Amino acid sequence: MSSKYVSSALEATRVQAEVLDAEARQEIVTRLGARLGVDVTRRAPWDDDAAPNGCLRSDGWELIPKYVGDAICLMFLEGAQTFWKVNNGSDLLRVLKDCPGLEFYVCDEDARYLLCSNHHDFVMGWGSAGPWVDNLDKA
């Protein structure tokens, strides 16, 4: 999925988001690999044998911003070519509502968690987001 949809949604919603430069992007990619064991630069990391099972939720894309809450998050698409630094979950939700359905990833700057909503309506969570996703089927 092209990053043009996210860029257009940012413009349309007037959500302020910083695009990380190449060095900062690589630091996050490396941190996610080291701390969570996920290579976000490869295709469909949610499909790896070691990936969590996830939870089937057609509303998962709307739930992820609730997990983010008031904290800053980083959003990116498959391949992790562009990272947008978003101020909070509310801003993230505004952007996502203005995008066509897309596979996206969200993490924090310290790579304590990684969340994915994919095109199969599955939500996956690594790190500290894992237990939250595991409990989504009970919500």
C-alpha positions as CSV (number, residue, x, y, z in Angstrom):
1,M,0.0,0.0,0.0
2,S,1.3,3.3,-1.0
3,S,2.3,5.9,1.6
4,K,0.5,8.5,-0.5
5,Y,-2.8,7.5,1.2
6,V,-1.3,8.3,4.6
7,S,0.2,11.6,3.4
8,S,-3.1,12.6,1.9
9,A,-5.0,11.7,5.1
10,L,-2.5,13.7,7.1
11,E,-3.1,16.7,4.9
12,A,-6.9,16.3,4.8
13,T,-7.2,15.8,8.6
14,R,-4.5,18.4,9.4
15,V,-2.9,16.0,11.8
16,Q,0.7,17.0,12.5
17,A,3.1,14.1,12.0
18,E,6.8,14.1,11.6
19,V,8.4,11.9,9.0
20,L,11.5,10.2,10.4
21,D,14.7,10.7,8.5
22,A,16.7,7.7,7.2
23,E,18.9,7.4,10.3
24,A,16.0,7.5,12.8
25,R,14.1,5.1,10.7
26,Q,17.0,2.6,10.7
27,E,17.3,3.0,14.5
28,I,13.7,2.0,15.0
29,V,13.9,-0.9,12.5
30,T,17.0,-2.2,14.3
31,R,15.4,-1.7,17.8
32,L,12.3,-3.6,16.7
33,G,14.5,-6.5,15.5
34,A,16.6,-6.6,18.6
35,R,13.9,-6.1,21.2
36,L,10.9,-7.9,19.6
37,G,12.6,-10.2,17.1
38,V,10.6,-8.7,14.2
39,D,12.1,-7.7,10.8
40,V,9.6,-5.1,9.8
41,T,11.3,-4.5,6.5
42,R,10.3,-7.8,5.1
43,R,6.9,-8.7,3.6
44,A,4.2,-9.8,6.0
45,P,6.2,-10.2,9.3
46,W,2.8,-11.1,10.8
47,D,3.0,-14.3,8.8
48,D,6.3,-15.6,10.3
49,D,6.2,-18.8,12.2
50,A,7.3,-17.0,15.3
51,A,4.6,-14.3,15.0
52,P,1.8,-14.2,17.5
53,N,-1.5,-15.7,16.4
54,G,-3.4,-12.4,16.8
55,C,-7.1,-11.9,17.0
56,L,-9.7,-11.6,14.2
57,R,-11.3,-8.2,14.6
58,S,-12.8,-6.2,11.7
59,D,-12.6,-3.2,14.0
60,G,-9.0,-3.8,15.0
61,W,-7.7,-0.8,13.1
62,E,-10.0,1.4,15.3
63,L,-8.8,-0.4,18.5
64,I,-5.1,0.1,18.0
65,P,-5.4,3.9,18.6
66,K,-7.1,3.1,21.9
67,Y,-4.0,1.1,22.9
68,V,-1.8,4.0,22.0
69,G,-3.9,6.4,24.1
70,D,-2.2,9.7,24.9
71,A,1.3,8.5,24.0
72,I,3.4,9.3,20.9
73,C,3.5,6.5,18.4
74,L,5.2,5.6,15.2
75,M,3.1,4.4,12.3
76,F,4.4,2.7,9.2
77,L,3.2,0.5,6.3
78,E,4.5,-2.9,5.1
79,G,8.2,-2.6,4.3
80,A,8.8,0.1,6.8
81,Q,10.0,2.6,4.3
82,T,8.4,5.7,5.9
83,F,7.7,6.2,9.6
84,W,5.3,8.9,10.8
85,K,5.6,10.1,14.3
86,V,2.1,10.8,15.5
87,N,1.2,12.7,18.7
88,N,-1.4,10.3,20.2
89,G,-4.0,7.6,19.5
90,S,-6.7,10.2,18.7
91,D,-4.6,11.7,15.9
92,L,-3.8,8.2,14.6
93,L,-7.4,7.3,14.5
94,R,-8.3,10.5,12.6
95,V,-5.7,9.6,10.0
96,L,-6.8,5.9,9.7
97,K,-10.4,6.9,9.2
98,D,-9.4,9.0,6.2
99,C,-7.4,6.1,4.6
100,P,-8.7,3.2,2.6
101,G,-8.3,-0.1,4.4
102,L,-4.7,-0.8,4.6
103,E,-2.2,-3.0,6.5
104,F,-0.3,-0.8,9.0
105,Y,2.0,-1.1,12.0
106,V,2.3,1.0,15.1
107,C,5.0,1.0,17.7
108,D,6.5,3.2,20.4
109,E,9.9,4.8,20.0
110,D,11.5,2.4,22.5
111,A,10.1,-0.7,20.7
112,R,8.4,-2.0,23.8
113,Y,5.5,-2.9,21.6
114,L,4.5,-3.5,18.0
115,L,0.9,-3.7,16.7
116,C,-0.3,-4.7,13.2
117,S,-3.7,-4.6,11.6
118,N,-3.6,-6.6,8.4
119,H,-5.8,-7.0,5.3
120,H,-7.2,-10.2,6.8
121,D,-8.8,-8.2,9.7
122,F,-6.3,-9.7,12.2
123,V,-4.6,-7.6,14.9
124,M,-1.3,-8.9,16.1
125,G,0.7,-7.6,19.0
126,W,4.4,-8.2,20.0
127,G,6.0,-7.2,23.2
128,S,3.9,-5.4,25.8
129,A,0.9,-5.3,23.3
130,G,0.7,-9.1,23.1
131,P,-1.5,-9.6,26.2
132,W,-3.7,-6.7,25.1
133,V,-4.3,-8.4,21.8
134,D,-4.8,-11.7,23.4
135,N,-7.7,-10.2,25.5
136,L,-9.4,-8.6,22.5
137,D,-11.4,-11.8,21.8
138,K,-12.9,-11.4,25.2
139,A,-14.0,-7.8,24.6
